[in-house]
């Protein structure tokens, strides 16, 4: 598979945000360039670069980036490793629109960059209907929402709160989704 593939979905057709509301940012010395929100929502930073670095040198095959946001972690992995494909999964329509543009912008990083509109915590049938089939990747990276709902201060920015606040049972659902995406012979 080559190039960028984005399954048809209403989320992928979301109008792009106002250009003044976004910035173009460079990662890995400019090898990865991403458009991301200037202020609203979650902004990717050093944590995404560190997450990508958790894949050891020599990692090959397919990597799934769950809760990909604008794609920084998966794109950084693609920039430093000889990957066949990076599978990006994001649920927020506005973020997915930015992610889709970032995949086009960084298309030459690996064999394939593919975006899926899906909620990681959704039931398996809903994820499969969105195109996320079990056994699709040898590796999974993710930075799931980690602040417990009801026990942490919630951001007044709904997009940021959605990226950071975890409902009861979310981590378990994320781990189950990650496990389902791994190939049976994953390292």
C-alpha positions as a LaTeX table, in Angstrom:
\begin{tabular}{lrrr}
\hline
Residue & $x$ (\AA) & $y$ (\AA) & $z$ (\AA) \\
\hline
Unk1 & 0.00 & 0.00 & 0.00 \\
Unk2 & 1.31 & 3.43 & $-0.78$ \\
Unk3 & 0.29 & 7.01 & $-0.33$ \\
Unk4 & $-2.49$ & 8.23 & 1.89 \\
Unk5 & $-5.75$ & 6.44 & 2.29 \\
Unk6 & $-8.70$ & 7.77 & 4.26 \\
Unk7 & $-11.92$ & 5.77 & 4.36 \\
Unk8 & $-14.95$ & 7.81 & 3.39 \\
Unk9 & $-16.58$ & 9.19 & 6.50 \\
Unk10 & $-18.44$ & 12.32 & 7.50 \\
Unk11 & $-15.54$ & 13.16 & 9.82 \\
Unk12 & $-13.04$ & 13.16 & 6.97 \\
Unk13 & $-15.20$ & 15.67 & 5.09 \\
Unk14 & $-15.23$ & 18.20 & 7.93 \\
Unk15 & $-14.34$ & 21.69 & 6.73 \\
Unk16 & $-10.80$ & 22.68 & 7.69 \\
Unk17 & $-10.48$ & 25.00 & 10.66 \\
Unk18 & $-9.64$ & 28.67 & 10.11 \\
Unk19 & $-5.97$ & 28.80 & 9.06 \\
Unk20 & $-5.32$ & 31.52 & 11.66 \\
Unk21 & $-6.44$ & 29.01 & 14.29 \\
Unk22 & $-3.65$ & 26.58 & 13.36 \\
Unk23 & 0.14 & 26.55 & 13.23 \\
Unk24 & 2.64 & 24.59 & 11.15 \\
Unk25 & 5.16 & 22.95 & 13.47 \\
Unk26 & 8.34 & 20.99 & 12.76 \\
Unk27 & 9.40 & 17.85 & 14.61 \\
Unk28 & 12.59 & 15.78 & 14.32 \\
Unk29 & 14.58 & 18.65 & 12.86 \\
Unk30 & 11.94 & 19.36 & 10.22 \\
Unk31 & 11.56 & 15.79 & 8.95 \\
Unk32 & 7.93 & 15.91 & 10.13 \\
Unk33 & 5.78 & 19.02 & 9.55 \\
Unk34 & 2.30 & 19.14 & 11.06 \\
Unk35 & $-0.58$ & 21.55 & 11.17 \\
Unk36 & $-2.19$ & 21.67 & 14.58 \\
Unk37 & $-4.52$ & 23.90 & 16.59 \\
Unk38 & $-2.93$ & 27.16 & 17.70 \\
Unk39 & $-4.90$ & 27.30 & 20.94 \\
Unk40 & $-8.05$ & 25.17 & 20.93 \\
Unk41 & $-7.83$ & 21.44 & 21.60 \\
Unk42 & $-4.77$ & 19.34 & 22.29 \\
Unk43 & $-1.40$ & 20.47 & 20.90 \\
Unk44 & 1.16 & 17.78 & 20.25 \\
Unk45 & 4.61 & 18.27 & 21.68 \\
Unk46 & 7.63 & 16.46 & 23.04 \\
Unk47 & 5.55 & 13.67 & 24.60 \\
Unk48 & 4.51 & 12.49 & 21.11 \\
Unk49 & 8.15 & 12.39 & 20.00 \\
Unk50 & 9.06 & 10.35 & 23.09 \\
Unk51 & 6.14 & 7.98 & 22.43 \\
Unk52 & 7.43 & 7.35 & 18.89 \\
Unk53 & 10.92 & 6.76 & 20.29 \\
Unk54 & 9.54 & 3.88 & 22.39 \\
Unk55 & 9.57 & 1.78 & 19.21 \\
Unk56 & 13.09 & 0.32 & 19.17 \\
Unk57 & 15.51 & 0.85 & 16.28 \\
Unk58 & 14.95 & $-1.77$ & 13.60 \\
Unk59 & 11.18 & $-1.88$ & 14.10 \\
Unk60 & 9.51 & $-2.79$ & 10.80 \\
Unk61 & 6.02 & $-3.63$ & 9.62 \\
Unk62 & 2.85 & $-1.82$ & 10.55 \\
Unk63 & 2.26 & 0.48 & 13.52 \\
Unk64 & $-1.15$ & 1.59 & 14.79 \\
Unk65 & $-1.28$ & 5.02 & 16.47 \\
Unk66 & $-4.42$ & 5.04 & 18.62 \\
Unk67 & $-5.92$ & 8.39 & 19.54 \\
Unk68 & $-3.53$ & 9.85 & 17.01 \\
Unk69 & $-4.57$ & 13.48 & 17.28 \\
Unk70 & $-2.87$ & 15.39 & 14.45 \\
Unk71 & $-0.50$ & 12.44 & 13.90 \\
Unk72 & 2.80 & 13.53 & 15.45 \\
Unk73 & 3.67 & 10.25 & 17.21 \\
Unk74 & 2.92 & 8.04 & 14.21 \\
Unk75 & 4.60 & 10.41 & 11.77 \\
Unk76 & 7.72 & 10.58 & 13.95 \\
Unk77 & 7.77 & 6.76 & 14.02 \\
Unk78 & 7.46 & 6.71 & 10.22 \\
Unk79 & 10.27 & 9.25 & 9.87 \\
Unk80 & 12.78 & 7.22 & 11.89 \\
Unk81 & 11.87 & 3.61 & 11.07 \\
Unk82 & 11.47 & 1.51 & 7.91 \\
Unk83 & 7.72 & 0.96 & 8.33 \\
Unk84 & 5.37 & $-0.52$ & 5.77 \\
Unk85 & 2.36 & 1.38 & 7.10 \\
Unk86 & 1.18 & 3.59 & 9.93 \\
Unk87 & $-2.49$ & 3.32 & 10.86 \\
Unk88 & $-3.84$ & 6.45 & 12.58 \\
Unk89 & $-7.07$ & 6.28 & 14.58 \\
Unk90 & $-8.82$ & 9.47 & 15.72 \\
Unk91 & $-12.41$ & 10.19 & 16.77 \\
Unk92 & $-12.61$ & 14.02 & 16.77 \\
Unk93 & $-13.80$ & 15.31 & 13.36 \\
Unk94 & $-11.81$ & 18.59 & 13.44 \\
Unk95 & $-8.66$ & 16.83 & 14.58 \\
Unk96 & $-9.20$ & 14.14 & 11.93 \\
Unk97 & $-9.36$ & 16.86 & 9.24 \\
Unk98 & $-5.97$ & 18.19 & 10.41 \\
Unk99 & $-4.59$ & 14.64 & 10.61 \\
Unk100 & $-5.69$ & 13.92 & 7.04 \\
Unk101 & $-3.90$ & 17.03 & 5.77 \\
Unk102 & $-0.80$ & 16.09 & 7.76 \\
Unk103 & $-0.75$ & 12.63 & 6.17 \\
Unk104 & $-0.77$ & 14.22 & 2.71 \\
Unk105 & 1.94 & 16.70 & 3.80 \\
Unk106 & 4.17 & 13.86 & 5.08 \\
Unk107 & 3.21 & 11.15 & 2.55 \\
Unk108 & 6.78 & 10.17 & 1.66 \\
Unk109 & 7.75 & 9.00 & 5.15 \\
Unk110 & 6.80 & 5.33 & 4.70 \\
Unk111 & 4.91 & 2.89 & 2.52 \\
Unk112 & 1.46 & 3.98 & 3.66 \\
Unk113 & $-0.24$ & 6.42 & 5.99 \\
Unk114 & $-3.89$ & 5.54 & 6.66 \\
Unk115 & $-6.42$ & 7.43 & 8.81 \\
Unk116 & $-9.55$ & 5.95 & 10.37 \\
Unk117 & $-12.38$ & 7.81 & 12.08 \\
Unk118 & $-13.18$ & 5.70 & 15.13 \\
Unk119 & $-13.57$ & 5.91 & 18.89 \\
Unk120 & $-11.01$ & 3.57 & 20.47 \\
Unk121 & $-13.43$ & 2.86 & 23.33 \\
Unk122 & $-16.28$ & 1.89 & 20.97 \\
Unk123 & $-17.42$ & $-1.74$ & 20.78 \\
Unk124 & $-15.49$ & $-4.00$ & 18.40 \\
Unk125 & $-18.31$ & $-4.12$ & 15.84 \\
Unk126 & $-18.31$ & $-0.31$ & 15.56 \\
Unk127 & $-14.53$ & $-0.25$ & 15.13 \\
Unk128 & $-14.69$ & $-2.96$ & 12.46 \\
Unk129 & $-17.46$ & $-1.03$ & 10.67 \\
Unk130 & $-15.07$ & 1.96 & 10.61 \\
Unk131 & $-12.45$ & $-0.24$ & 8.92 \\
Unk132 & $-10.31$ & $-1.23$ & 11.91 \\
Unk133 & $-9.89$ & $-4.93$ & 11.40 \\
Unk134 & $-8.25$ & $-7.17$ & 14.01 \\
Unk135 & $-4.68$ & $-8.26$ & 13.40 \\
Unk136 & $-3.76$ & $-5.22$ & 11.28 \\
Unk137 & $-0.51$ & $-4.15$ & 13.04 \\
Unk138 & 2.65 & $-5.60$ & 14.55 \\
Unk139 & 3.01 & $-2.66$ & 16.96 \\
Unk140 & 0.67 & $-0.21$ & 18.71 \\
Unk141 & 1.48 & 3.16 & 20.23 \\
Unk142 & $-1.00$ & 5.29 & 22.15 \\
Unk143 & $-1.34$ & 8.05 & 24.69 \\
Unk144 & $-4.90$ & 7.52 & 25.95 \\
Unk145 & $-6.86$ & 10.03 & 28.02 \\
Unk146 & $-5.40$ & 9.69 & 31.49 \\
Unk147 & $-7.14$ & 12.14 & 33.84 \\
Unk148 & $-9.94$ & 10.34 & 35.72 \\
Unk149 & $-13.29$ & 12.00 & 35.03 \\
Unk150 & $-14.79$ & 13.47 & 38.16 \\
Unk151 & $-11.45$ & 13.49 & 39.99 \\
Unk152 & $-9.50$ & 16.02 & 37.92 \\
Unk153 & $-10.00$ & 19.60 & 36.80 \\
Unk154 & $-11.72$ & 19.57 & 33.41 \\
Unk155 & $-10.48$ & 21.98 & 30.75 \\
Unk156 & $-13.10$ & 24.50 & 29.63 \\
Unk157 & $-11.96$ & 23.67 & 26.07 \\
Unk158 & $-14.19$ & 20.75 & 25.06 \\
Unk159 & $-11.68$ & 19.36 & 22.53 \\
Unk160 & $-8.85$ & 19.42 & 25.08 \\
Unk161 & $-11.08$ & 17.88 & 27.76 \\
Unk162 & $-12.06$ & 15.10 & 25.35 \\
Unk163 & $-8.41$ & 14.30 & 24.66 \\
Unk164 & $-7.40$ & 14.29 & 28.32 \\
Unk165 & $-10.35$ & 13.05 & 30.42 \\
Unk166 & $-10.91$ & 9.30 & 30.81 \\
Unk167 & $-14.26$ & 7.78 & 31.72 \\
Unk168 & $-14.35$ & 4.76 & 34.00 \\
Unk169 & $-13.18$ & 1.72 & 32.07 \\
Unk170 & $-11.63$ & 3.67 & 29.20 \\
Unk171 & $-8.07$ & 2.44 & 29.77 \\
Unk172 & $-9.28$ & $-1.17$ & 29.74 \\
Unk173 & $-11.15$ & $-0.53$ & 26.47 \\
Unk174 & $-8.07$ & 1.12 & 24.93 \\
Unk175 & $-5.87$ & $-1.83$ & 25.94 \\
Unk176 & $-8.38$ & $-4.32$ & 24.53 \\
Unk177 & $-8.54$ & $-2.38$ & 21.27 \\
Unk178 & $-4.74$ & $-2.28$ & 21.07 \\
Unk179 & $-4.53$ & $-6.02$ & 21.68 \\
Unk180 & $-7.17$ & $-6.72$ & 19.03 \\
Unk181 & $-5.23$ & $-4.77$ & 16.40 \\
Unk182 & $-2.02$ & $-6.72$ & 16.95 \\
Unk183 & $-1.16$ & $-9.56$ & 14.59 \\
Unk184 & $-1.03$ & $-13.00$ & 16.25 \\
Unk185 & 2.75 & $-13.10$ & 15.74 \\
Unk186 & 3.42 & $-9.53$ & 17.00 \\
Unk187 & 6.67 & $-9.25$ & 18.97 \\
\hline
\end{tabular}
